[in-house]
Amino acid sequence: MTANTRSSRPGNSKIRLSARQRVSAWLSIHRECAVDALRRLWQQPASSAMTLAVIAIALLLPALLYVTGKNLSQFDSGLAQANVVTVYLRSDASQGDVDQLQQLLATHELVSTTRYISPQQAAEDFAEWSGLGDVVDSLAQNPLPASLVVQLDDAQYEAIVQLQDMLSGEPGVDMVQMDQLWLQRLESFLSLTQRAVVALIIVLSMAVLFITGNSIRTAIASRAAEIRVMNLIGATRAFIARPFLYSGLWYGLLGGALAWVLLALLMLLLRGPATELLAFYGAQYRLQGLGASASMVLLGGSAMLGWLGARLSVSRHFSRF
């Protein structure tokens, strides 16, 4: 028998596939595995729902804390743009002292604008703001001092404190008030919130890995006989592991989607009261949700965590087969 005859046998012939056919076959295999993994989750509603609920709660906590910090940062950015120092003048301050102080402020690098408020204007503003105009009119003498309202450019807190100390020593100045203390507290709280979000993401990501890995371990144990048969007929480890990896991916993705839905429901419940509360602080403040980019991070990150948890579980438990 010649070599040409041997090569013509069907067993020795090779099927050559184009690159497009190989990609199509690869996509078809993965699509079938993904659909089969989702179908198996659907066939076990109780255990799947429990796993998804635990994953969703674990993902909801850092997402909720992130949204809280995002809404509080509105006040931080708004106050950062409103650096105002009020210089209260002594009752015996002369016009020369006022002019000298205004000239000093006009040439200072941190100062944007300066506005002088006379005692009479201060009384009118107070009466309009408080509604106690009759009380102010009944006073024999106006107790409110003249002041300079100084609008500052964006600057570090330390530079503003130095300006405050300098103004306090000028002639005719009684007191310099800088309403930045609660802004500092808000910035400290926001910094704490950001670190808490990072810490929660790390800790709860490990929890998601453990939850997904435990669910995949159970699935591997329930299909042990099937895995042994596939090993005997020569199936590759990648082929055997693929359905479990897709199961982990579905656990993570659906758990992240459930966390997003729960967060959206919470935001819907809080929107009415929060809108009324924020209206007292200005029309520019509104309740903000997770946002499109953060939502994509939540869904993509949860899917990746589910896949990674399944991968770790498969690597550990497949060694027994």
C-alpha positions in Angstrom: 0.0 0.0 0.0 1.5 3.3 -1.0 1.8 6.4 1.0 -0.7 8.1 -1.2 -3.3 5.4 -0.5 -2.7 5.7 3.3 -3.1 9.5 3.2 -6.4 9.2 1.3 -8.1 7.3 4.2 -10.7 9.3 6.2 -9.0 8.6 9.4 -5.8 10.2 8.2 -7.4 13.2 6.5 -7.3 16.6 8.3 -10.1 19.1 8.3 -8.8 22.6 7.7 -10.9 25.4 9.1 -10.6 29.0 8.2 -10.0 31.6 10.9 -13.6 32.8 10.7 -14.9 29.2 11.1 -12.6 28.7 14.1 -13.8 31.9 15.8 -17.4 31.0 15.0 -17.0 27.5 16.5 -15.3 29.0 19.6 -18.1 31.5 20.1 -20.7 28.8 19.6 -19.1 26.6 22.3 -18.9 29.5 24.8 -22.5 30.6 24.0 -23.8 27.0 24.7 -21.8 26.8 28.0 -23.1 30.2 29.1 -26.7 29.3 28.3 -26.3 25.9 30.0 -24.8 27.4 33.1 -27.7 29.9 33.3 -30.2 27.1 32.8 -28.7 25.1 35.7 -29.0 28.1 38.0 -32.6 28.5 37.0 -33.3 24.8 37.7 -32.1 25.3 41.3 -34.1 28.4 42.3 -33.8 28.1 46.1 -30.0 27.7 46.3 -29.4 30.2 43.5 -31.6 32.8 45.0 -29.9 32.4 48.4 -26.5 32.8 46.9 -27.5 35.8 44.8 -29.1 37.5 47.8 -25.9 37.1 49.9 -23.8 38.4 47.0 -26.1 41.4 46.4 -26.1 42.4 50.1 -22.3 42.2 50.2 -22.1 44.4 47.1 -24.8 46.8 48.3 -23.0 48.0 51.4 -20.0 49.6 49.6 -22.2 50.9 46.8 -24.5 52.6 49.4 -21.5 54.1 51.2 -20.1 55.4 47.9 -23.4 57.1 47.0 -23.5 58.7 50.5 -20.0 60.1 50.0 -21.0 61.2 46.4 -24.0 63.2 47.7 -22.0 64.8 50.6 -19.3 65.9 48.2 -21.8 68.3 46.6 -21.6 70.4 49.8 -17.8 70.1 49.8 -17.4 71.4 46.3 -20.0 74.1 46.8 -18.4 75.4 50.0 -14.9 75.2 48.5 -16.1 77.7 45.9 -17.4 80.0 48.6 -14.3 80.9 50.6 -15.6 84.0 52.5 -13.9 85.8 55.4 -15.9 88.4 57.3 -13.9 91.2 59.0 -15.8 92.9 61.7 -14.7 96.5 62.5 -14.5 98.2 65.8 -17.1 100.8 66.6 -14.3 103.4 66.9 -12.6 102.5 63.6 -12.0 105.6 61.5 -12.6 106.0 57.8 -8.8 106.0 57.4 -8.6 102.5 59.0 -11.3 101.2 56.7 -9.6 102.7 53.6 -6.2 101.3 54.6 -7.8 97.8 55.2 -9.6 97.8 51.9 -6.3 98.8 50.1 -4.5 96.0 51.8 -7.1 93.5 50.8 -7.2 94.8 47.2 -3.5 94.0 46.7 -3.6 90.6 48.4 -3.1 87.6 46.2 -5.9 85.5 47.8 -8.6 88.2 47.7 -11.0 88.2 44.8 -13.5 90.9 45.9 -14.2 93.0 48.9 -17.6 94.4 50.0 -18.2 97.0 52.7 -21.3 96.6 54.8 -22.2 99.6 57.0 -23.9 99.2 60.4 -27.2 100.4 58.9 -27.0 97.9 56.0 -26.2 95.1 58.5 -29.3 96.0 60.5 -31.4 95.9 57.4 -30.0 92.6 56.3 -30.5 91.1 59.7 -34.1 92.4 59.9 -34.9 90.9 56.4 -33.2 87.6 57.2 -34.6 87.1 60.7 -38.0 88.8 60.4 -37.3 90.8 63.5 -37.4 94.2 61.9 -39.7 95.6 64.7 -37.2 94.5 67.4 -34.3 96.2 65.5 -36.3 99.4 65.0 -37.1 99.5 68.7 -33.5 99.6 69.8 -32.1 102.9 70.8 -28.7 102.2 69.2 -27.7 99.8 66.4 -25.6 97.1 68.0 -24.4 95.7 64.7 -20.9 96.7 63.6 -19.6 97.6 60.2 -17.9 94.8 58.3 -15.9 93.8 55.2 -17.0 90.6 53.4 -13.9 89.3 51.6 -14.4 86.8 48.8 -11.3 84.6 48.4 -9.9 82.7 45.5 -9.5 79.0 45.8 -6.7 78.5 48.4 -5.5 76.0 50.9 -6.9 76.2 54.4 -3.4 77.1 55.9 -3.1 80.1 53.6 -6.6 81.3 54.7 -5.6 81.0 58.3 -2.5 83.1 57.7 -4.6 85.8 56.1 -7.0 85.6 59.1 -4.1 86.1 61.5 -2.7 89.0 59.5 -6.1 90.8 59.4 -6.7 90.3 63.1 -3.7 92.5 63.8 -4.7 95.4 61.6 -6.0 98.7 63.2 -9.7 99.0 63.5 -10.3 95.2 63.3 -12.4 93.7 66.1 -12.8 90.1 64.9 -12.1 88.0 61.8 -14.6 85.2 61.2 -13.9 82.3 58.9 -16.8 79.8 58.6 -14.6 76.9 57.5 -14.7 74.7 60.6 -17.6 72.6 59.5 -16.1 72.4 56.0 -13.0 70.9 57.5 -15.2 68.4 59.4 -17.0 67.6 56.2 -13.8 67.0 54.3 -12.5 64.8 57.1 -15.7 62.8 57.0 -15.5 62.5 53.2 -11.9 61.3 53.5 -13.1 58.7 56.1 -15.9 57.6 53.8 -13.6 57.1 50.9 -11.3 54.9 53.0 -14.2 53.0 54.3 -15.4 52.4 50.8 -12.0 51.0 49.8 -11.9 48.8 52.9 -15.4 47.5 52.4 -14.6 46.7 48.8 -11.6 44.7 49.7 -13.3 42.8 52.6 -16.6 42.2 50.8 -14.8 41.2 47.6 -13.2 38.4 49.5 -16.6 37.5 50.8 -18.0 37.3 47.3 -15.1 35.2 46.2 -15.8 32.8 49.1 -19.5 32.7 48.5 -19.1 32.0 44.8 -16.3 29.5 45.4 -18.4 27.6 47.9 -21.4 27.4 45.4 -19.1 26.2 42.7 -17.6 23.6 45.0 -21.1 22.3 45.7 -21.8 22.2 41.9 -18.6 20.3 41.3 -19.4 17.7 44.0 -22.9 17.2 42.5 -21.4 16.5 39.1 -18.5 14.4 40.2 -19.6 11.3 38.2 -20.0 13.4 35.0 -16.6 14.9 35.5 -15.0 11.5 35.8 -16.7 10.2 32.7 -15.5 13.3 30.7 -12.0 12.7 32.0 -12.1 9.1 30.8 -13.2 10.0 27.3 -10.3 12.5 27.0 -12.0 15.9 27.6 -9.6 18.7 28.4 -9.6 20.4 31.8 -10.6 23.7 30.1 -13.6 22.1 28.5 -14.7 20.5 31.8 -14.1 23.7 33.8 -15.9 26.0 31.4 -19.5 25.5 32.6 -18.4 26.1 36.2 -16.6 29.3 35.3 -19.7 30.6 33.5 -21.8 29.7 36.6 -19.5 31.8 38.7 -19.7 34.6 36.1 -23.5 34.5 36.3 -23.5 34.5 40.1 -21.4 37.6 40.1 -23.2 39.4 37.3 -26.7 38.6 38.6 -25.7 39.4 42.2 -24.4 42.8 41.1 -27.6 43.5 39.1 -29.6 42.6 42.2 -27.5 45.0 44.3 -28.1 47.7 41.7 -31.8 47.2 41.8 -31.9 47.3 45.7 -29.9 50.5 45.6 -32.2 52.0 43.1 -35.2 51.1 45.3 -33.6 52.7 48.3 -32.9 55.9 46.3 -36.5 55.9 45.1 -37.7 55.7 48.7 -35.4 58.5 49.9 -35.8 60.8 46.9 -38.8 62.7 48.2 -37.6 63.4 51.8 -34.1 64.1 50.6 -35.3 66.5 47.9 -37.2 68.5 50.6 -34.2 68.5 52.9 -31.7 69.6 50.1 -34.0 72.4 49.0 -33.1 74.2 52.3 -29.5 74.3 51.2 -29.9 75.5 47.7 -31.5 74.5 44.4 -28.1 73.3 43.1 -28.2 70.3 45.5 -30.0 67.2 44.5 -30.0 63.5 45.4 -27.6 61.6 43.2 -27.6 58.0 42.4 -24.8 55.6 41.5 -24.3 57.0 37.9 -23.7 55.2 34.7 -19.9 54.7 35.1 -20.1 53.5 38.7 -23.0 51.1 37.7 -20.8 49.6 35.0 -18.0 49.2 37.5 -20.4 47.5 39.9 -21.7 45.0 37.3 -18.3 44.4 35.7 -16.5 44.1 39.0 -19.1 41.7 40.4 -19.0 39.5 37.3 -15.2 39.4 37.5 -15.3 38.5 41.2 -17.8 35.7 40.4 -15.5 34.3 37.6 -12.4 34.5 39.8 -14.2 32.8 42.7 -15.2 30.0 40.4 -11.7 29.8 38.9 -10.1 29.4 42.4 -12.7 26.7 43.3 -12.1 24.8 40.1 -8.3 24.9 40.5 -8.6 23.6 44.0 -11.2 20.9 43.6 -10.4 19.5 40.2 -7.2 18.0 41.6 -9.3 15.2 43.0 -10.4 13.9 39.6 
